[in-house]
Amino acid sequence: QVQLVESGGGLVQPGGSLRLSCAASGSIFRSNTMGWYRQAPGKQRELVASITSGGSTNYADSVKGRFTISRDNAKNTVYLQMNSLKPEDTAVYYCNFLPALRNYWGQGTQVTVSS
């Protein structure tokens, strides 16, 4: 079974940058659309960015122009480059397939944007 492991989160000041990584085990990753999701305290989990197997991307309006999703199929890894971070970006970030599959939610990685 594929496992998804997120990393790269941390504490950053407003305006700063972080790069998240999601490593997938198993070859199923390469032929599927992947998404980065986030869940802020007291809010529902939301999709922030997605990328198809061919590299086409989509972004939530709230992150458009600031976040960039990419993938390296050779490394079974999907990335989320986050620039110009805002306090409202604070959340636990997860990767999953799109549509998300319940059994593949990992631990996520915490991103905290605060001065």
C-alpha atoms as a printed R data frame, in Angstrom:
    type eleno elety resid chain resno       x      y       z
1   ATOM     1    CA   GLN     A     1   0.000  0.000   0.000
2   ATOM     2    CA   VAL     A     2   1.178  3.507  -0.799
3   ATOM     3    CA   GLN     A     3   2.263  5.637   2.132
4   ATOM     4    CA   LEU     A     4   2.523  9.414   1.995
5   ATOM     5    CA   VAL     A     5   4.949 11.178   4.325
6   ATOM     6    CA   GLU     A     6   4.958 14.956   4.585
7   ATOM     7    CA   SER     A     7   7.901 17.044   5.786
8   ATOM     8    CA   GLY     A     8   9.313 20.553   5.682
9   ATOM     9    CA   GLY     A     9   6.956 22.461   7.941
10  ATOM    10    CA   GLY     A    10   8.032 24.829  10.666
11  ATOM    11    CA   LEU     A    11   7.718 28.270  12.181
12  ATOM    12    CA   VAL     A    12   8.243 31.183   9.811
13  ATOM    13    CA   GLN     A    13   7.669 34.914   9.987
14  ATOM    14    CA   PRO     A    14   5.062 36.605   7.777
15  ATOM    15    CA   GLY     A    15   6.501 37.120   4.328
16  ATOM    16    CA   GLY     A    16   8.787 34.118   4.671
17  ATOM    17    CA   SER     A    17   9.014 30.924   2.656
18  ATOM    18    CA   LEU     A    18   8.884 27.196   3.221
19  ATOM    19    CA   ARG     A    19   9.128 24.178   0.955
20  ATOM    20    CA   LEU     A    20   7.070 21.141   1.825
21  ATOM    21    CA   SER     A    21   7.808 17.664   0.530
22  ATOM    22    CA   CYS     A    22   5.616 14.591   0.277
23  ATOM    23    CA   ALA     A    23   7.366 11.300  -0.327
24  ATOM    24    CA   ALA     A    24   5.272  8.447  -1.651
25  ATOM    25    CA   SER     A    25   6.098  4.790  -1.565
26  ATOM    26    CA   GLY     A    26   4.844  2.733  -4.450
27  ATOM    27    CA   SER     A    27   4.597  3.343  -8.180
28  ATOM    28    CA   ILE     A    28   0.905  4.284  -8.091
29  ATOM    29    CA   PHE     A    29   1.988  7.844  -7.320
30  ATOM    30    CA   ARG     A    30   3.290  8.484 -10.821
31  ATOM    31    CA   SER     A    31  -0.007  8.044 -12.675
32  ATOM    32    CA   ASN     A    32  -2.232  9.973 -10.295
33  ATOM    33    CA   THR     A    33  -3.176 13.557  -9.590
34  ATOM    34    CA   MET     A    34  -1.777 14.683  -6.251
35  ATOM    35    CA   GLY     A    35  -2.964 17.448  -3.986
36  ATOM    36    CA   TRP     A    36  -1.758 19.469  -1.055
37  ATOM    37    CA   TYR     A    37  -4.429 20.072   1.562
38  ATOM    38    CA   ARG     A    38  -4.422 22.009   4.792
39  ATOM    39    CA   GLN     A    39  -6.468 22.153   7.954
40  ATOM    40    CA   ALA     A    40  -6.385 25.154  10.229
41  ATOM    41    CA   PRO     A    41  -7.596 24.966  13.847
42  ATOM    42    CA   GLY     A    42 -11.377 24.885  13.961
43  ATOM    43    CA   LYS     A    43 -11.723 24.703  10.189
44  ATOM    44    CA   GLN     A    44 -12.376 21.993   7.652
45  ATOM    45    CA   ARG     A    45  -9.571 20.562   5.601
46  ATOM    46    CA   GLU     A    46  -9.254 22.309   2.243
47  ATOM    47    CA   LEU     A    47  -7.440 21.651  -1.012
48  ATOM    48    CA   VAL     A    48  -4.828 24.311  -1.740
49  ATOM    49    CA   ALA     A    49  -3.053 22.975  -4.819
50  ATOM    50    CA   SER     A    50  -3.081 20.012  -7.172
51  ATOM    51    CA   ILE     A    51  -0.938 18.625  -9.941
52  ATOM    52    CA   THR     A    52  -1.766 16.007 -12.544
53  ATOM    53    CA   SER     A    53   0.568 13.234 -13.630
54  ATOM    54    CA   GLY     A    54   1.386 15.387 -16.650
55  ATOM    55    CA   GLY     A    55   2.196 18.452 -14.589
56  ATOM    56    CA   SER     A    56  -0.926 20.603 -14.957
57  ATOM    57    CA   THR     A    57  -1.580 22.596 -11.807
58  ATOM    58    CA   ASN     A    58  -4.467 24.266 -10.034
59  ATOM    59    CA   TYR     A    59  -4.526 26.488  -6.962
60  ATOM    60    CA   ALA     A    60  -7.016 27.790  -4.466
61  ATOM    61    CA   ASP     A    61  -7.604 31.499  -4.883
62  ATOM    62    CA   SER     A    62  -6.176 32.133  -1.425
63  ATOM    63    CA   VAL     A    63  -2.716 30.860  -2.428
64  ATOM    64    CA   LYS     A    64  -2.584 31.657  -6.132
65  ATOM    65    CA   GLY     A    65   0.569 33.533  -7.018
66  ATOM    66    CA   ARG     A    66   2.260 32.612  -3.733
67  ATOM    67    CA   PHE     A    67   2.374 28.796  -3.723
68  ATOM    68    CA   THR     A    68   3.818 26.498  -6.380
69  ATOM    69    CA   ILE     A    69   3.169 22.772  -6.547
70  ATOM    70    CA   SER     A    70   5.554 20.494  -8.414
71  ATOM    71    CA   ARG     A    71   6.391 16.819  -8.630
72  ATOM    72    CA   ASP     A    72   9.368 14.609  -9.351
73  ATOM    73    CA   ASN     A    73   8.022 11.290 -10.560
74  ATOM    74    CA   ALA     A    74  11.475  9.735 -10.533
75  ATOM    75    CA   LYS     A    75  11.644 10.401  -6.799
76  ATOM    76    CA   ASN     A    76   7.945  9.748  -6.110
77  ATOM    77    CA   THR     A    77   7.805 13.150  -4.449
78  ATOM    78    CA   VAL     A    78   5.489 16.130  -4.661
79  ATOM    79    CA   TYR     A    79   6.518 19.563  -3.396
80  ATOM    80    CA   LEU     A    80   4.798 22.728  -2.292
81  ATOM    81    CA   GLN     A    81   6.860 25.896  -2.433
82  ATOM    82    CA   MET     A    82   5.194 28.513  -0.261
83  ATOM    83    CA   ASN     A    83   6.269 32.142  -0.553
84  ATOM    84    CA   SER     A    84   4.948 35.363   0.959
85  ATOM    85    CA   LEU     A    85   3.434 33.389   3.791
86  ATOM    86    CA   LYS     A    86   0.659 34.959   5.837
87  ATOM    87    CA   PRO     A    87  -0.593 34.186   9.344
88  ATOM    88    CA   GLU     A    88  -3.752 32.758   7.766
89  ATOM    89    CA   ASP     A    89  -1.617 30.086   6.083
90  ATOM    90    CA   THR     A    90  -1.037 28.550   9.512
91  ATOM    91    CA   ALA     A    91  -2.320 24.971   9.370
92  ATOM    92    CA   VAL     A    92  -1.350 21.344   9.225
93  ATOM    93    CA   TYR     A    93  -0.502 20.537   5.612
94  ATOM    94    CA   TYR     A    94  -1.175 17.126   4.094
95  ATOM    95    CA   CYS     A    95  -0.680 15.537   0.742
96  ATOM    96    CA   ASN     A    96  -3.047 12.997  -0.751
97  ATOM    97    CA   PHE     A    97  -4.401 11.932  -4.052
98  ATOM    98    CA   LEU     A    98  -7.102 13.987  -5.765
99  ATOM    99    CA   PRO     A    99  -9.770 13.031  -5.022
100 ATOM   100    CA   ALA     A   100  -8.409 12.285  -1.587
101 ATOM   101    CA   LEU     A   101  -8.432  8.696  -0.405
102 ATOM   102    CA   ARG     A   102  -9.365  8.230   3.224
103 ATOM   103    CA   ASN     A   103  -6.790  5.561   3.949
104 ATOM   104    CA   TYR     A   104  -3.876  7.660   2.702
105 ATOM   105    CA   TRP     A   105  -3.990 10.615   5.075
106 ATOM   106    CA   GLY     A   106  -0.628 10.904   6.789
107 ATOM   107    CA   GLN     A   107   0.450 12.807   9.870
108 ATOM   108    CA   GLY     A   108   0.838 16.056   8.011
109 ATOM   109    CA   THR     A   109   3.377 18.767   8.677
110 ATOM   110    CA   GLN     A   110   2.678 21.840  10.794
111 ATOM   111    CA   VAL     A   111   3.189 25.265   9.261
112 ATOM   112    CA   THR     A   112   3.012 28.209  11.632
113 ATOM   113    CA   VAL     A   113   3.299 31.752  10.324
114 ATOM   114    CA   SER     A   114   3.846 34.174  13.165
115 ATOM   115    CA   SER     A   115   6.059 37.041  14.196
